[in-house]
Amino acid sequence: MADMTTEEFEKEWDQLILKFSKHFKVEAEYEFILFMLGIQEMGWGFREFTKTEKMDLINVARCRILVRQGVIKETGIDSEGFPIFESTAKLKSMMPSYQNQLIKKGLIDYFKDLEFA
């Protein structure tokens, strides 16, 4: 993940939100982007999701981003087909606000890699 100034980060985050908003014709936000990434990562198609499924998909996305950044490890798959993640000391010592910032930066990088952003 390339270091960027706060101003550059805010600009890139706003651009990602705008692209998602236009592409999906919604007012996209942080959790919507995580939800869409979770659907993609699990290989699920679009359908109605329960609140629990939505939260599970958001968590999968959050974790996959943190895996890419070396903050947690993916250790396997559970009986329902969901990935299993293991926390690291690095994550445990992280403030929630910093974790969210790290995830947002990871989302920017993830979608740049896919040439969506």
N, CA, C and O atoms as a GROMACS GRO file, in nm:
protein
  468
    1MET      N    1   0.085  -0.117   0.000
    1MET     CA    2   0.000   0.000   0.000
    1MET      C    3   0.089   0.123   0.000
    1MET      O    4   0.169   0.143   0.091
    2ALA      N    5   0.075   0.202  -0.100
    2ALA     CA    6   0.157   0.322  -0.113
    2ALA      C    7   0.112   0.425  -0.011
    2ALA      O    8  -0.007   0.442   0.016
    3ASP      N    9   0.212   0.495   0.048
    3ASP     CA   10   0.179   0.602   0.140
    3ASP      C   11   0.120   0.717   0.060
    3ASP      O   12   0.166   0.750  -0.049
    4MET      N   13   0.016   0.776   0.117
    4MET     CA   14  -0.046   0.890   0.052
    4MET      C   15  -0.080   0.993   0.158
    4MET      O   16  -0.100   0.959   0.275
    5THR      N   17  -0.086   1.117   0.117
    5THR     CA   18  -0.123   1.222   0.212
    5THR      C   19  -0.271   1.208   0.245
    5THR      O   20  -0.346   1.141   0.175
    6THR      N   21  -0.312   1.272   0.352
    6THR     CA   22  -0.453   1.271   0.391
    6THR      C   23  -0.539   1.327   0.279
    6THR      O   24  -0.646   1.275   0.251
    7GLU      N   25  -0.491   1.432   0.216
    7GLU     CA   26  -0.566   1.494   0.106
    7GLU      C   27  -0.580   1.398  -0.012
    7GLU      O   28  -0.689   1.387  -0.070
    8GLU      N   29  -0.473   1.329  -0.048
    8GLU     CA   30  -0.478   1.232  -0.158
    8GLU      C   31  -0.572   1.117  -0.123
    8GLU      O   32  -0.651   1.072  -0.206
    9PHE      N   33  -0.563   1.071   0.002
    9PHE     CA   34  -0.650   0.963   0.047
    9PHE      C   35  -0.796   1.004   0.037
    9PHE      O   36  -0.878   0.930  -0.019
   10GLU      N   37  -0.831   1.121   0.090
   10GLU     CA   38  -0.970   1.168   0.086
   10GLU      C   39  -1.021   1.179  -0.057
   10GLU      O   40  -1.134   1.142  -0.087
   11LYS      N   41  -0.936   1.230  -0.146
   11LYS     CA   42  -0.974   1.245  -0.287
   11LYS      C   43  -0.999   1.107  -0.350
   11LYS      O   44  -1.099   1.087  -0.419
   12GLU      N   45  -0.909   1.012  -0.326
   12GLU     CA   46  -0.925   0.878  -0.384
   12GLU      C   47  -1.045   0.806  -0.325
   12GLU      O   48  -1.116   0.735  -0.396
   13TRP      N   49  -1.070   0.824  -0.193
   13TRP     CA   50  -1.186   0.761  -0.130
   13TRP      C   51  -1.314   0.819  -0.189
   13TRP      O   52  -1.407   0.744  -0.221
   14ASP      N   53  -1.320   0.951  -0.204
   14ASP     CA   54  -1.438   1.015  -0.263
   14ASP      C   55  -1.461   0.967  -0.406
   14ASP      O   56  -1.575   0.946  -0.447
   15GLN      N   57  -1.353   0.948  -0.481
   15GLN     CA   58  -1.366   0.899  -0.619
   15GLN      C   59  -1.421   0.756  -0.620
   15GLN      O   60  -1.504   0.722  -0.704
   16LEU      N   61  -1.375   0.672  -0.527
   16LEU     CA   62  -1.424   0.534  -0.520
   16LEU      C   63  -1.573   0.533  -0.484
   16LEU      O   64  -1.651   0.459  -0.544
   17ILE      N   65  -1.613   0.614  -0.387
   17ILE     CA   66  -1.754   0.625  -0.347
   17ILE      C   67  -1.837   0.669  -0.468
   17ILE      O   68  -1.945   0.614  -0.493
   18LEU      N   69  -1.790   0.767  -0.541
   18LEU     CA   70  -1.862   0.818  -0.658
   18LEU      C   71  -1.876   0.711  -0.766
   18LEU      O   72  -1.983   0.696  -0.824
   19LYS      N   73  -1.768   0.637  -0.791
   19LYS     CA   74  -1.776   0.530  -0.893
   19LYS      C   75  -1.877   0.423  -0.854
   19LYS      O   76  -1.955   0.378  -0.937
   20PHE      N   77  -1.875   0.383  -0.728
   20PHE     CA   78  -1.973   0.284  -0.680
   20PHE      C   79  -2.114   0.339  -0.690
   20PHE      O   80  -2.206   0.268  -0.732
   21SER      N   81  -2.132   0.464  -0.652
   21SER     CA   82  -2.264   0.527  -0.656
   21SER      C   83  -2.318   0.529  -0.799
   21SER      O   84  -2.434   0.494  -0.822
   22LYS      N   85  -2.234   0.569  -0.894
   22LYS     CA   86  -2.277   0.575  -1.034
   22LYS      C   87  -2.301   0.435  -1.090
   22LYS      O   88  -2.402   0.410  -1.158
   23HIS      N   89  -2.208   0.342  -1.062
   23HIS     CA   90  -2.216   0.208  -1.119
   23HIS      C   91  -2.341   0.134  -1.070
   23HIS      O   92  -2.408   0.067  -1.148
   24PHE      N   93  -2.370   0.146  -0.941
   24PHE     CA   94  -2.482   0.071  -0.884
   24PHE      C   95  -2.608   0.156  -0.866
   24PHE      O   96  -2.710   0.108  -0.816
   25LYS      N   97  -2.600   0.283  -0.908
   25LYS     CA   98  -2.715   0.375  -0.901
   25LYS      C   99  -2.772   0.381  -0.760
   25LYS      O  100  -2.894   0.372  -0.738
   26VAL      N  101  -2.681   0.396  -0.662
   26VAL     CA  102  -2.718   0.410  -0.522
   26VAL      C  103  -2.629   0.519  -0.461
   26VAL      O  104  -2.535   0.566  -0.524
   27GLU      N  105  -2.662   0.558  -0.340
   27GLU     CA  106  -2.574   0.647  -0.266
   27GLU      C  107  -2.480   0.558  -0.185
   27GLU      O  108  -2.511   0.522  -0.071
   28ALA      N  109  -2.368   0.522  -0.244
   28ALA     CA  110  -2.276   0.425  -0.183
   28ALA      C  111  -2.208   0.485  -0.060
   28ALA      O  112  -2.191   0.606  -0.049
   29GLU      N  113  -2.172   0.396   0.030
   29GLU     CA  114  -2.097   0.433   0.149
   29GLU      C  115  -2.003   0.319   0.182
   29GLU      O  116  -2.001   0.217   0.114
   30TYR      N  117  -1.927   0.337   0.287
   30TYR     CA  118  -1.825   0.242   0.331
   30TYR      C  119  -1.879   0.098   0.340
   30TYR      O  120  -1.821   0.007   0.280
   31GLU      N  121  -1.987   0.077   0.413
   31GLU     CA  122  -2.038  -0.059   0.432
   31GLU      C  123  -2.096  -0.118   0.303
   31GLU      O  124  -2.091  -0.240   0.285
   32PHE      N  125  -2.150  -0.035   0.215
   32PHE     CA  126  -2.200  -0.085   0.087
   32PHE      C  127  -2.084  -0.142   0.004
   32PHE      O  128  -2.096  -0.248  -0.056
   33ILE      N  129  -1.973  -0.070   0.003
   33ILE     CA  130  -1.856  -0.117  -0.073
   33ILE      C  131  -1.806  -0.248  -0.013
   33ILE      O  132  -1.772  -0.340  -0.087
   34LEU      N  133  -1.800  -0.256   0.119
   34LEU     CA  134  -1.759  -0.381   0.184
   34LEU      C  135  -1.856  -0.494   0.150
   34LEU      O  136  -1.814  -0.606   0.123
   35PHE      N  137  -1.986  -0.465   0.152
   35PHE     CA  138  -2.088  -0.564   0.119
   35PHE      C  139  -2.068  -0.617  -0.023
   35PHE      O  140  -2.072  -0.738  -0.046
   36MET      N  141  -2.048  -0.528  -0.118
   36MET     CA  142  -2.028  -0.569  -0.258
   36MET      C  143  -1.900  -0.652  -0.272
   36MET      O  144  -1.897  -0.750  -0.346
   37LEU      N  145  -1.796  -0.612  -0.202
   37LEU     CA  146  -1.671  -0.688  -0.206
   37LEU      C  147  -1.691  -0.827  -0.146
   37LEU      O  148  -1.637  -0.925  -0.196
   38GLY      N  149  -1.769  -0.835  -0.038
   38GLY     CA  150  -1.798  -0.964   0.024
   38GLY      C  151  -1.870  -1.057  -0.072
   38GLY      O  152  -1.838  -1.176  -0.079
   39ILE      N  153  -1.968  -1.004  -0.145
   39ILE     CA  154  -2.039  -1.085  -0.245
   39ILE      C  155  -1.940  -1.137  -0.349
   39ILE      O  156  -1.943  -1.254  -0.385
   40GLN      N  157  -1.852  -1.048  -0.396
   40GLN     CA  158  -1.753  -1.087  -0.497
   40GLN      C  159  -1.658  -1.192  -0.442
   40GLN      O  160  -1.629  -1.291  -0.509
   41GLU      N  161  -1.608  -1.170  -0.322
   41GLU     CA  162  -1.511  -1.263  -0.262
   41GLU      C  163  -1.572  -1.401  -0.237
   41GLU      O  164  -1.502  -1.502  -0.248
   42MET      N  165  -1.699  -1.405  -0.203
   42MET     CA  166  -1.765  -1.534  -0.177
   42MET      C  167  -1.815  -1.598  -0.306
   42MET      O  168  -1.852  -1.716  -0.306
   43GLY      N  169  -1.816  -1.522  -0.416
   43GLY     CA  170  -1.862  -1.576  -0.543
   43GLY      C  171  -2.012  -1.593  -0.550
   43GLY      O  172  -2.064  -1.674  -0.626
   44TRP      N  173  -2.083  -1.516  -0.469
   44TRP     CA  174  -2.229  -1.523  -0.467
   44TRP      C  175  -2.286  -1.425  -0.569
   44TRP      O  176  -2.228  -1.320  -0.593
   45GLY      N  177  -2.398  -1.460  -0.626
   45GLY     CA  178  -2.467  -1.369  -0.718
   45GLY      C  179  -2.555  -1.272  -0.641
   45GLY      O  180  -2.566  -1.279  -0.518
   46PHE      N  181  -2.617  -1.183  -0.714
   46PHE     CA  182  -2.707  -1.086  -0.651
   46PHE      C  183  -2.840  -1.152  -0.622
   46PHE      O  184  -2.898  -1.219  -0.707
   47ARG      N  185  -2.886  -1.134  -0.500
   47ARG     CA  186  -3.014  -1.186  -0.454
   47ARG      C  187  -3.049  -1.112  -0.326
   47ARG      O  188  -2.975  -1.024  -0.282
   48GLU      N  189  -3.160  -1.148  -0.268
   48GLU     CA  190  -3.194  -1.090  -0.138
   48GLU      C  191  -3.106  -1.156  -0.032
   48GLU      O  192  -3.084  -1.277  -0.036
   49PHE      N  193  -3.056  -1.078   0.061
   49PHE     CA  194  -2.973  -1.130   0.170
   49PHE      C  195  -3.038  -1.096   0.303
   49PHE      O  196  -3.097  -0.989   0.319
   50THR      N  197  -3.025  -1.187   0.397
   50THR     CA  198  -3.073  -1.157   0.532
   50THR      C  199  -2.975  -1.059   0.597
   50THR      O  200  -2.864  -1.039   0.548
   51LYS      N  201  -3.017  -1.000   0.706
   51LYS     CA  202  -2.929  -0.907   0.778
   51LYS      C  203  -2.801  -0.979   0.823
   51LYS      O  204  -2.691  -0.924   0.814
   52THR      N  205  -2.816  -1.102   0.871
   52THR     CA  206  -2.699  -1.180   0.915
   52THR      C  207  -2.605  -1.207   0.798
   52THR      O  208  -2.483  -1.195   0.813
   53GLU      N  209  -2.660  -1.245   0.682
   53GLU     CA  210  -2.576  -1.268   0.564
   53GLU      C  211  -2.503  -1.141   0.524
   53GLU      O  212  -2.385  -1.146   0.490
   54LYS      N  213  -2.572  -1.028   0.527
   54LYS     CA  214  -2.508  -0.900   0.493
   54LYS      C  215  -2.391  -0.871   0.587
   54LYS      O  216  -2.284  -0.832   0.542
   55MET      N  217  -2.413  -0.891   0.717
   55MET     CA  218  -2.306  -0.867   0.814
   55MET      C  219  -2.190  -0.964   0.792
   55MET      O  220  -2.074  -0.925   0.804
   56ASP      N  221  -2.221  -1.090   0.761
   56ASP     CA  222  -2.116  -1.188   0.734
   56ASP      C  223  -2.034  -1.148   0.611
   56ASP      O  224  -1.912  -1.159   0.610
   57LEU      N  225  -2.102  -1.100   0.506
   57LEU     CA  226  -2.033  -1.059   0.384
   57LEU      C  227  -1.945  -0.938   0.408
   57LEU      O  228  -1.834  -0.930   0.356
   58ILE      N  229  -1.995  -0.843   0.487
   58ILE     CA  230  -1.915  -0.724   0.521
   58ILE      C  231  -1.791  -0.767   0.599
   58ILE      O  232  -1.682  -0.715   0.577
   59ASN      N  233  -1.808  -0.862   0.691
   59ASN     CA  234  -1.695  -0.910   0.770
   59ASN      C  235  -1.593  -0.982   0.683
   59ASN      O  236  -1.472  -0.964   0.701
   60VAL      N  237  -1.639  -1.064   0.589
   60VAL     CA  238  -1.547  -1.132   0.497
   60VAL      C  239  -1.466  -1.029   0.419
   60VAL      O  240  -1.344  -1.043   0.406
   61ALA      N  241  -1.531  -0.926   0.370
   61ALA     CA  242  -1.461  -0.822   0.293
   61ALA      C  243  -1.358  -0.752   0.380
   61ALA      O  244  -1.243  -0.733   0.339
   62ARG      N  245  -1.399  -0.713   0.499
   62ARG     CA  246  -1.309  -0.645   0.593
   62ARG      C  247  -1.184  -0.732   0.617
   62ARG      O  248  -1.071  -0.684   0.612
   63CYS      N  249  -1.209  -0.858   0.643
   63CYS     CA  250  -1.098  -0.949   0.673
   63CYS      C  251  -1.009  -0.972   0.552
   63CYS      O  252  -0.886  -0.975   0.564
   64ARG      N  253  -1.069  -0.987   0.434
   64ARG     CA  254  -0.987  -1.009   0.314
   64ARG      C  255  -0.895  -0.889   0.288
   64ARG      O  256  -0.781  -0.906   0.245
   65ILE      N  257  -0.946  -0.770   0.313
   65ILE     CA  258  -0.863  -0.650   0.296
   65ILE      C  259  -0.749  -0.652   0.398
   65ILE      O  260  -0.634  -0.622   0.363
   66LEU      N  261  -0.779  -0.688   0.521
   66LEU     CA  262  -0.675  -0.692   0.624
   66LEU      C  263  -0.574  -0.802   0.598
   66LEU      O  264  -0.457  -0.789   0.635
   67VAL      N  265  -0.616  -0.912   0.536
   67VAL     CA  266  -0.522  -1.018   0.496
   67VAL      C  267  -0.424  -0.962   0.393
   67VAL      O  268  -0.303  -0.984   0.402
   68ARG      N  269  -0.477  -0.890   0.294
   68ARG     CA  270  -0.392  -0.830   0.190
   68ARG      C  271  -0.287  -0.737   0.250
   68ARG      O  272  -0.180  -0.717   0.192
   69GLN      N  273  -0.319  -0.680   0.365
   69GLN     CA  274  -0.229  -0.585   0.429
   69GLN      C  275  -0.142  -0.650   0.537
   69GLN      O  276  -0.066  -0.582   0.605
   70GLY      N  277  -0.154  -0.782   0.551
   70GLY     CA  278  -0.070  -0.854   0.646
   70GLY      C  279  -0.107  -0.836   0.791
   70GLY      O  280  -0.026  -0.862   0.880
   71VAL      N  281  -0.229  -0.790   0.817
   71VAL     CA  282  -0.272  -0.764   0.954
   71VAL      C  283  -0.336  -0.887   1.018
   71VAL      O  284  -0.325  -0.906   1.139
   72ILE      N  285  -0.402  -0.971   0.939
   72ILE     CA  286  -0.459  -1.097   0.987
   72ILE      C  287  -0.424  -1.206   0.886
   72ILE      O  288  -0.374  -1.179   0.778
   73LYS      N  289  -0.453  -1.330   0.925
   73LYS     CA  290  -0.423  -1.445   0.838
   73LYS      C  291  -0.550  -1.523   0.811
   73LYS      O  292  -0.636  -1.536   0.898
   74GLU      N  293  -0.560  -1.574   0.688
   74GLU     CA  294  -0.670  -1.664   0.655
   74GLU      C  295  -0.619  -1.805   0.681
   74GLU      O  296  -0.514  -1.844   0.630
   75THR      N  297  -0.695  -1.882   0.763
   75THR     CA  298  -0.644  -2.012   0.806
   75THR      C  299  -0.725  -2.130   0.754
   75THR      O  300  -0.687  -2.245   0.778
   76GLY      N  301  -0.835  -2.106   0.682
   76GLY     CA  302  -0.913  -2.217   0.630
   76GLY      C  303  -1.054  -2.176   0.594
   76GLY      O  304  -1.084  -2.057   0.578
   77ILE      N  305  -1.141  -2.276   0.582
   77ILE     CA  306  -1.281  -2.254   0.545
   77ILE      C  307  -1.367  -2.330   0.646
   77ILE      O  308  -1.335  -2.443   0.683
   78ASP      N  309  -1.478  -2.268   0.690
   78ASP     CA  310  -1.566  -2.337   0.784
   78ASP      C  311  -1.666  -2.425   0.710
   78ASP      O  312  -1.666  -2.431   0.587
   79SER      N  313  -1.752  -2.494   0.786
   79SER     CA  314  -1.847  -2.590   0.727
   79SER      C  315  -1.951  -2.523   0.637
   79SER      O  316  -2.012  -2.591   0.554
   80GLU      N  317  -1.972  -2.392   0.651
   80GLU     CA  318  -2.067  -2.320   0.567
   80GLU      C  319  -2.001  -2.255   0.446
   80GLU      O  320  -2.067  -2.188   0.368
   81GLY      N  321  -1.870  -2.276   0.430
   81GLY     CA  322  -1.798  -2.221   0.316
   81GLY      C  323  -1.738  -2.083   0.339
   81GLY      O  324  -1.684  -2.022   0.247
   82PHE      N  325  -1.747  -2.033   0.463
   82PHE     CA  326  -1.689  -1.902   0.492
   82PHE      C  327  -1.542  -1.918   0.531
   82PHE      O  328  -1.505  -2.014   0.597
   83PRO      N  329  -1.459  -1.822   0.489
   83PRO     CA  330  -1.318  -1.827   0.528
   83PRO      C  331  -1.305  -1.806   0.679
   83PRO      O  332  -1.385  -1.737   0.742
   84ILE      N  333  -1.201  -1.866   0.734
   84ILE     CA  334  -1.169  -1.850   0.876
   84ILE      C  335  -1.044  -1.763   0.884
   84ILE      O  336  -0.945  -1.786   0.814
   85PHE      N  337  -1.050  -1.662   0.970
   85PHE     CA  338  -0.939  -1.569   0.985
   85PHE      C  339  -0.884  -1.574   1.126
   85PHE      O  340  -0.957  -1.598   1.222
   86GLU      N  341  -0.755  -1.551   1.137
   86GLU     CA  342  -0.688  -1.549   1.266
   86GLU      C  343  -0.630  -1.410   1.288
   86GLU      O  344  -0.556  -1.358   1.204
   87SER      N  345  -0.663  -1.352   1.401
   87SER     CA  346  -0.614  -1.220   1.435
   87SER      C  347  -0.466  -1.226   1.470
   87SER      O  348  -0.415  -1.330   1.510
   88THR      N  349  -0.398  -1.115   1.456
   88THR     CA  350  -0.257  -1.105   1.494
   88THR      C  351  -0.243  -0.998   1.602
   88THR      O  352  -0.336  -0.921   1.627
   89ALA      N  353  -0.129  -0.996   1.664
   89ALA     CA  354  -0.102  -0.894   1.767
   89ALA      C  355  -0.112  -0.755   1.706
   89ALA      O  356  -0.155  -0.660   1.772
   90LYS      N  357  -0.074  -0.744   1.580
   90LYS     CA  358  -0.080  -0.615   1.511
   90LYS      C  359  -0.223  -0.561   1.509
   90LYS      O  360  -0.246  -0.442   1.532
   91LEU      N  361  -0.321  -0.648   1.481
   91LEU     CA  362  -0.461  -0.606   1.477
   91LEU      C  363  -0.512  -0.574   1.617
   91LEU      O  364  -0.582  -0.475   1.637
   92LYS      N  365  -0.477  -0.658   1.714
   92LYS     CA  366  -0.526  -0.640   1.850
   92LYS      C  367  -0.481  -0.507   1.911
   92LYS      O  368  -0.550  -0.452   1.998
   93SER      N  369  -0.368  -0.456   1.868
   93SER     CA  370  -0.317  -0.331   1.924
   93SER      C  371  -0.366  -0.209   1.846
   93SER      O  372  -0.332  -0.096   1.881
   94MET      N  373  -0.446  -0.230   1.742
   94MET     CA  374  -0.489  -0.123   1.653
   94MET      C  375  -0.617  -0.056   1.702
   94MET      O  376  -0.713  -0.124   1.740
   95MET      N  377  -0.619   0.075   1.702
   95MET     CA  378  -0.740   0.150   1.737
   95MET      C  379  -0.844   0.127   1.626
   95MET      O  380  -0.808   0.120   1.509
   96PRO      N  381  -0.973   0.114   1.661
   96PRO     CA  382  -1.077   0.093   1.560
   96PRO      C  383  -1.078   0.200   1.450
   96PRO      O  384  -1.101   0.168   1.334
   97SER      N  385  -1.055   0.325   1.485
   97SER     CA  386  -1.055   0.432   1.383
   97SER      C  387  -0.940   0.412   1.284
   97SER      O  388  -0.957   0.434   1.164
   98TYR      N  389  -0.823   0.370   1.334
   98TYR     CA  390  -0.710   0.343   1.245
   98TYR      C  391  -0.739   0.221   1.158
   98TYR      O  392  -0.704   0.219   1.040
   99GLN      N  393  -0.802   0.121   1.217
   99GLN     CA  394  -0.838   0.000   1.142
   99GLN      C  395  -0.930   0.035   1.026
   99GLN      O  396  -0.911  -0.013   0.914
  100ASN      N  397  -1.032   0.119   1.050
  100ASN     CA  398  -1.122   0.161   0.943
  100ASN      C  399  -1.049   0.239   0.835
  100ASN      O  400  -1.076   0.221   0.716
  101GLN      N  401  -0.956   0.325   0.875
  101GLN     CA  402  -0.876   0.401   0.778
  101GLN      C  403  -0.792   0.305   0.694
  101GLN      O  404  -0.782   0.321   0.572
  102LEU      N  405  -0.733   0.207   0.759
  102LEU     CA  406  -0.652   0.107   0.689
  102LEU      C  407  -0.738   0.028   0.590
  102LEU      O  408  -0.694   0.000   0.478
  103ILE      N  409  -0.859  -0.008   0.631
  103ILE     CA  410  -0.949  -0.082   0.542
  103ILE      C  411  -0.988   0.004   0.422
  103ILE      O  412  -0.992  -0.045   0.310
  104LYS      N  413  -1.018   0.131   0.445
  104LYS     CA  414  -1.053   0.221   0.334
  104LYS      C  415  -0.938   0.230   0.235
  104LYS      O  416  -0.959   0.223   0.114
  105LYS      N  417  -0.815   0.246   0.286
  105LYS     CA  418  -0.698   0.250   0.197
  105LYS      C  419  -0.685   0.117   0.123
  105LYS      O  420  -0.651   0.114   0.004
  106GLY      N  421  -0.711   0.008   0.193
  106GLY     CA  422  -0.706  -0.124   0.130
  106GLY      C  423  -0.811  -0.140   0.021
  106GLY      O  424  -0.785  -0.202  -0.082
  107LEU      N  425  -0.930  -0.085   0.044
  107LEU     CA  426  -1.036  -0.090  -0.058
  107LEU      C  427  -0.995  -0.011  -0.182
  107LEU      O  428  -1.018  -0.056  -0.294
  108ILE      N  429  -0.935   0.105  -0.161
  108ILE     CA  430  -0.887   0.185  -0.275
  108ILE      C  431  -0.788   0.102  -0.356
  108ILE      O  432  -0.800   0.092  -0.478
  109ASP      N  433  -0.690   0.042  -0.288
  109ASP     CA  434  -0.589  -0.040  -0.356
  109ASP      C  435  -0.651  -0.162  -0.424
  109ASP      O  436  -0.615  -0.194  -0.537
  110TYR      N  437  -0.744  -0.229  -0.356
  110TYR     CA  438  -0.810  -0.348  -0.410
  110TYR      C  439  -0.879  -0.316  -0.543
  110TYR      O  440  -0.862  -0.388  -0.642
  111PHE      N  441  -0.955  -0.208  -0.545
  111PHE     CA  442  -1.028  -0.176  -0.667
  111PHE      C  443  -0.940  -0.113  -0.773
  111PHE      O  444  -0.974  -0.117  -0.892
  112LYS      N  445  -0.829  -0.054  -0.735
  112LYS     CA  446  -0.730  -0.010  -0.835
  112LYS      C  447  -0.671  -0.132  -0.904
  112LYS      O  448  -0.653  -0.134  -1.025
  113ASP      N  449  -0.642  -0.237  -0.824
  113ASP     CA  450  -0.587  -0.360  -0.881
  113ASP      C  451  -0.685  -0.421  -0.981
  113ASP      O  452  -0.643  -0.483  -1.079
  114LEU      N  453  -0.813  -0.405  -0.956
  114LEU     CA  454  -0.916  -0.457  -1.047
  114LEU      C  455  -0.947  -0.359  -1.160
  114LEU      O  456  -1.028  -0.387  -1.248
  115GLU      N  457  -0.880  -0.244  -1.155
  115GLU     CA  458  -0.902  -0.136  -1.251
  115GLU      C  459  -1.046  -0.085  -1.247
  115GLU      O  460  -1.100  -0.040  -1.349
  116PHE      N  461  -1.108  -0.091  -1.129
  116PHE     CA  462  -1.242  -0.034  -1.112
  116PHE      C  463  -1.230   0.110  -1.065
  116PHE      O  464  -1.308   0.196  -1.106
  117ALA      N  465  -1.133   0.136  -0.979
  117ALA     CA  466  -1.120   0.270  -0.920
  117ALA      C  467  -1.046   0.364  -1.012
  117ALA      O  468  -1.026   0.480  -0.978
   0.00000   0.00000   0.00000
